[in-house]
Amino acid sequence: MADFLPSRSSLSVCFPSCLLNSSEAEQQRKSKEIDKCLYREKTYVKRLVKILLLGAGESGKSTFLKQMRIIHGEDWDRSAREDFRATIYSNVLKGVRVLVDAREKLHIPWGNPANQTNGDKLMAFDTRSGVAVQGMVETEVFLQYLPAIRSLWTDSGIQHAYDRRREFQLGESIKYFLDNLDKLGEPDYLPSQQDILLARRPTKGIHEYDFQIKNVPFKMVDVGGQRSERKRWFECFDSVTSILFLVSSSEFDQVLMEDRQTNRLTESLNIFETIVNNRVFSNVSIILFLNKTDLLEEKVQKMKVIKHSEEALKLALISKDKKLVKLYENLEPKEKLLLSQAFQPGSVLFKTITLHSESDWISSHPEPTQDFAQFYHDPHRNTPSPQKNRIYVQPIGNVPLISQ
């Protein structure tokens, strides 16, 4: 007779739907939904690739994050573009004021003495006023200053000051915007993707961007690189899969905005050494991006023409000839792998950057791509393989990111 009785497990499955009242059945349904949500969340967290963008201030972290957004098909809506328009106007006004001030301090004469009036007008603009609060300048305000800005930018004195920009602090994108004043001066102007990429808005706080590559969830975390913002870095260290460390390779002859004396490359090396030797990141892959190599090339060519000192030119060529990577590799613990890649704005470096543990990699990619296999098994590559993490990179070369 016992053979005909349901087992204990059968009772637990069959009886509740019959014996529970409506309230108890609803509670059981909600409990199952919660369990499903927790399971999905646990699975998501386990598969999540968290990439932390680090580097000194103005190394290009926020621009890289913008590019990732564009690559994955997310555009900015009209409201966001209007905000960037105000930021661009602020960048232009600030940049021209810096050039006017530098011309005077460097004792460079005006090409057209009448531009002294235009210079005074720009210097009288109160960047702390309501119209410029938080780096935002509205269209009607910008258009009031546009004729003066046009005249100043064509003045040989301002152009000479711009050529000596390494001697003072000037945004790298200012020339692009000043060369496009006609577009910026249109009453219905809205920034293009290229304009947004070049708009400079210092990162305050922590910014995250979520996307997927081949059904693998990614989270990129951008935090300000200025000294005042680095205390926030520790808030982002939990469960990091990889660090993308960005270096502005063209800033070898520039000093920090914060103290006006520390070399920017030296500051970057110091930050990198601190990060890679931190025990928190002992099992974290490090990817080094040498950013702004196009600006480096331009700077080196000009240094050759104007015959800079031999020491300065040597430092420039160290950067240009990619010996700069060696400076960072020397700071990397020997058991870790440092993957480096030159990076230019307006180009796509990687179609996919996927990081897994070694066991996950072998099970999910039984046949690694030839490029990856060569990278790892090249006998002339003296860098040891990593202890825990491996890096899969599928390069697609210098494919244009933005059509002009």
NUKEBA-43889 format. One record per residue (C-alpha): z, y negated, x; residue in three letters. Coordinates in pm, whole numbers, padded with zeros to 5 digits, always signed. Example, Ala and Ser with C-alpha at 12.3 -4.5 7.8 and 13.67 -1.06 7.14 Angstrom:
<kedos>
+00780+00450+01230ALA/+00714+00106+01367SER/
</kedos>
This chain:
<kedos>
+00000+00000+00000MET/+00073-00226+00293ALA/-00293-00201+00391ASP/-00389-00393+00076PHE/-00146-00680+00139LEU/-00288-00993+00303PRO/-00173-01065+00656SER/+00054-01360+00741ARG/-00243-01562+00866SER/-00435-01491+00546SER/-00145-01614+00338LEU/-00126-01939+00535SER/-00495-02002+00479VAL/-00538-01889+00119CYS/-00219-01991-00051PHE/-00183-02369+00022PRO/-00483-02475-00184SER/-00340-02284-00481CYS/+00030-02353-00440LEU/+00049-02714-00316LEU/+00070-02995-00565ASN/-00178-03284-00544SER/+00051-03500-00329SER/+00112-03224-00076GLU/-00258-03137-00065ALA/-00343-03503+00006GLU/-00088-03513+00287GLN/-00237-03199+00436GLN/-00587-03350+00417ARG/-00470-03666+00593LYS/-00296-03458+00858SER/-00617-03269+00929LYS/-00811-03598+00952GLU/-00558-03732+01201ILE/-00585-03412+01406ASP/-00964-03447+01411LYS/-00942-03811+01520CYS/-00696-03723+01797LEU/-00925-03443+01915TYR/-01229-03673+01920ARG/-01031-03939+02107GLU/-00907-03684+02360LYS/-01262-03555+02412THR/-01394-03911+02450TYR/-01127-04004+02704VAL/-01194-03686+02902LYS/-01569-03759+02918ARG/-01534-04136+02966LEU/-01668-04282+03291VAL/-01466-04595+03368LYS/-01627-04818+03630ILE/-01431-05108+03773LEU/-01631-05405+03908LEU/-01451-05562+04202LEU/-01535-05819+04466GLY/-01457-06173+04572ALA/-01528-06469+04346GLY/-01899-06545+04289GLU/-02009-06206+04422SER/-02213-06142+04106GLY/-01991-05911+03900LYS/-02043-06091+03570SER/-02418-06116+03632THR/-02429-05742+03693PHE/-02246-05684+03364LEU/-02499-05907+03184LYS/-02781-05702+03334GLN/-02626-05378+03211MET/-02615-05529+02864ARG/-02984-05622+02881ILE/-03084-05283+03024ILE/-02921-05109+02729HIS/-03098-05323+02472GLY/-02819-05555+02362GLU/-02933-05914+02328ASP/-02728-06227+02259TRP/-02730-06373+01909ASP/-02802-06739+01838ARG/-02436-06841+01846SER/-02386-06682+02189ALA/-02702-06847+02322ARG/-02580-07186+02200GLU/-02256-07130+02392ASP/-02455-07046+02705PHE/-02669-07357+02651ARG/-02355-07570+02667ALA/-02247-07381+02980THR/-02585-07441+03146ILE/-02569-07813+03069TYR/-02223-07820+03225SER/-02352-07633+03533ASN/-02631-07890+03578VAL/-02407-08194+03540LEU/-02149-08049+03776LYS/-02415-07949+04031GLY/-02579-08292+04037VAL/-02241-08462+04075ARG/-02168-08235+04374VAL/-02503-08327+04532LEU/-02449-08699+04478VAL/-02102-08677+04632ASP/-02228-08467+04924ALA/-02512-08712+04997ARG/-02257-08989+05038GLU/-02012-08787+05250LYS/-02291-08659+05475LEU/-02418-09018+05517HIS/-02767-08931+05395ILE/-02962-09241+05283PRO/-03125-09261+04942TRP/-03498-09206+04929GLY/-03506-09463+04649ASN/-03211-09706+04670PRO/-03240-09764+04294ALA/-03098-09415+04245ASN/-02758-09547+04346GLN/-02720-09661+03984THR/-02811-09315+03855ASN/-02569-09159+04100GLY/-02289-09389+03985ASP/-02367-09299+03623LYS/-02332-08926+03694LEU/-02014-08973+03896MET/-01863-09171+03609ALA/-01901-08872+03376PHE/-01553-08741+03299ASP/-01563-08363+03335THR/-01214-08346+03181ARG/-01317-08526+02864SER/-01349-08363+02523GLY/-01726-08327+02555VAL/-01685-08123+02874ALA/-01376-07924+02780VAL/-01384-07563+02904GLN/-01715-07620+03081GLY/-01911-07689+02760MET/-02147-07987+02727VAL/-02331-08045+02400GLU/-02704-08121+02378THR/-02676-08486+02275GLU/-02447-08560+02570VAL/-02673-08384+02819PHE/-02985-08565+02692LEU/-02815-08900+02759GLN/-02794-08810+03129TYR/-03128-08629+03156LEU/-03340-08928+03280PRO/-03087-09000+03555ALA/-03077-08632+03654ILE/-03458-08619+03675ARG/-03472-08922+03901SER/-03192-08798+04125LEU/-03342-08451+04173TRP/-03672-08599+04296THR/-03496-08827+04546ASP/-03541-08723+04909SER/-03175-08801+04981GLY/-03057-08550+04719ILE/-03312-08295+04842GLN/-03181-08337+05197HIS/-02826-08288+05071ALA/-02937-07972+04891TYR/-03086-07834+05215ASP/-02740-07871+05372ARG/-02560-07701+05083ARG/-02387-07448+05309ARG/-02163-07737+05418GLU/-02013-07781+05071PHE/-01954-07587+04749GLN/-02263-07573+04526LEU/-02362-07321+04260GLY/-02650-07095+04366GLU/-02844-07133+04041SER/-02851-07513+04035ILE/-03202-07533+04185LYS/-03341-07300+03918TYR/-03210-07520+03638PHE/-03307-07850+03802LEU/-03659-07717+03853ASP/-03671-07642+03478ASN/-03541-07972+03339LEU/-03839-08004+03102ASP/-03735-07683+02928LYS/-03366-07776+02927LEU/-03449-08116+02779GLY/-03619-07979+02468GLU/-03413-08064+02155PRO/-03436-07706+02026ASP/-03379-07541+02365TYR/-03212-07199+02358LEU/-03150-07014+02686PRO/-03370-06719+02777SER/-03225-06398+02920GLN/-03305-06527+03268GLN/-03120-06852+03194ASP/-02817-06660+03068ILE/-02815-06440+03378LEU/-02803-06748+03601LEU/-02550-06943+03395ALA/-02222-06969+03584ARG/-01908-06917+03380ARG/-01601-06822+03590PRO/-01447-06498+03464THR/-01101-06545+03318LYS/-00906-06239+03213GLY/-01053-05892+03166ILE/-01393-05819+03010HIS/-01510-05471+02909GLU/-01853-05340+02815TYR/-01908-04997+02657ASP/-02240-04814+02660PHE/-02382-04462+02683GLN/-02619-04292+02926ILE/-02750-03954+02812LYS/-02458-03919+02569ASN/-02203-03988+02842VAL/-01969-04277+02747PRO/-01933-04551+03008PHE/-01689-04839+03023LYS/-01749-05117+03274MET/-01458-05349+03342VAL/-01510-05696+03491ASP/-01217-05905+03610VAL/-01224-06240+03787GLY/-01256-06229+04166GLY/-01087-06560+04242GLN/-00749-06534+04411ARG/-00570-06657+04100SER/-00726-06375+03895GLU/-00662-06082+04129ARG/-00313-06021+03996LYS/-00487-05889+03684ARG/-00668-05619+03878TRP/-00368-05386+03861PHE/-00393-05387+03481GLU/-00733-05213+03512CYS/-00649-04941+03765PHE/-00557-04670+03515ASP/-00803-04376+03485SER/-01073-04537+03702VAL/-01366-04305+03776THR/-01545-04528+04024SER/-01536-04874+04180ILE/-01846-05088+04219LEU/-01764-05333+04495PHE/-02005-05627+04503LEU/-02067-05835+04814VAL/-02264-06158+04822SER/-02454-06089+05145SER/-02590-06444+05165SER/-02246-06608+05195GLU/-02179-06514+05558PHE/-02175-06882+05658ASP/-01979-07022+05362GLN/-01609-07074+05295VAL/-01397-07008+04988LEU/-01369-07258+04707MET/-00993-07196+04697GLU/-00893-07304+05048ASP/-01216-07450+05196ARG/-01159-07272+05529GLN/-01166-06890+05488THR/-01508-06738+05551ASN/-01633-06569+05233ARG/-01751-06256+05414LEU/-01412-06224+05584THR/-01240-06255+05246GLU/-01464-05984+05101SER/-01392-05747+05390LEU/-01018-05802+05351ASN/-01031-05725+04978ILE/-01243-05416+05039PHE/-01005-05282+05304GLU/-00711-05327+05068THR/-00889-05146+04785ILE/-01028-04845+04972VAL/-00700-04775+05151ASN/-00492-04795+04834ASN/-00350-04452+04745ARG/-00422-04525+04378VAL/-00793-04486+04458PHE/-00770-04182+04688SER/-00983-03977+04446ASN/-01208-04260+04329VAL/-01571-04294+04436SER/-01670-04625+04595ILE/-02014-04782+04549ILE/-02097-05085+04762LEU/-02358-05332+04633PHE/-02498-05585+04878LEU/-02586-05857+04633ASN/-02819-06159+04659LYS/-03033-06021+04939THR/-03317-06249+04829ASP/-03100-06554+04903LEU/-03006-06401+05238LEU/-03372-06360+05333GLU/-03443-06722+05239GLU/-03144-06845+05436LYS/-03236-06649+05751VAL/-03591-06782+05748GLN/-03465-07141+05725LYS/-03216-07081+06006MET/-03499-06964+06231LYS/-03706-07273+06151VAL/-03432-07530+06212ILE/-03298-07341+06517LYS/-02938-07284+06417HIS/-02688-07185+06683SER/-02740-06841+06836GLU/-02403-06721+06701GLU/-02484-06822+06342ALA/-02829-06667+06357LEU/-02687-06345+06501LYS/-02443-06319+06210LEU/-02726-06379+05965ALA/-02938-06107+06122LEU/-02645-05864+06113ILE/-02636-05916+05738SER/-03013-05906+05696LYS/-03064-05590+05902ASP/-02810-05407+05684LYS/-02562-05372+05969LYS/-02335-05546+05723LEU/-02285-05206+05557VAL/-02131-05078+05880LYS/-01862-05345+05863LEU/-01752-05202+05528TYR/-01796-04838+05630GLU/-01560-04892+05922ASN/-01287-04985+05673LEU/-01346-04678+05456GLU/-01119-04372+05501PRO/-01316-04099+05679LYS/-01276-03846+05399GLU/-01444-04072+05143LYS/-01810-04131+05070LEU/-01942-04487+05059LEU/-02271-04525+04875LEU/-02440-04856+04951SER/-02745-05025+04803GLN/-02906-05366+04838ALA/-02924-05555+04511PHE/-03138-05849+04401GLN/-03101-06041+04075PRO/-03396-05967+03849GLY/-03431-05603+03952SER/-03293-05276+03824VAL/-03123-05064+04087LEU/-03036-04750+03900PHE/-03147-04592+03577LYS/-02833-04381+03570THR/-02512-04378+03766ILE/-02311-04079+03647THR/-01986-03972+03806LEU/-01830-03631+03748HIS/-01586-03403+03920SER/-01759-03152+04147GLU/-01702-02859+03910SER/-01842-03056+03615ASP/-02142-03156+03822TRP/-02229-02800+03923ILE/-02195-02666+03570SER/-02390-02946+03401SER/-02655-02998+03673HIS/-02747-02657+03819PRO/-03061-02807+03972GLU/-02981-03148+04127PRO/-03272-03382+04180THR/-03439-03367+04519GLN/-03333-03723+04603ASP/-02971-03644+04536PHE/-02984-03317+04731ALA/-03141-03494+05028GLN/-02875-03765+05013PHE/-02595-03511+05026TYR/-02739-03260+05271HIS/-02915-03488+05518ASP/-02783-03372+05860PRO/-02829-03723+05999HIS/-02595-03875+05740ARG/-02267-03895+05927ASN/-02053-03986+05628THR/-01843-03688+05509PRO/-01874-03572+05149SER/-01597-03684+04913PRO/-01297-03464+04845GLN/-01305-03478+04464LYS/-01585-03686+04319ASN/-01958-03669+04369ARG/-02208-03936+04279ILE/-02538-03875+04105TYR/-02788-04157+04140VAL/-03136-04161+03993GLN/-03313-04459+04153PRO/-03613-04622+03990ILE/-03687-04878+04259GLY/-03743-05248+04221ASN/-03858-05248+03859VAL/-03860-05601+03707PRO/-03574-05647+03467LEU/-03698-05958+03293ILE/-04050-06065+03215SER/-04085-06434+03275GLN/
</kedos>
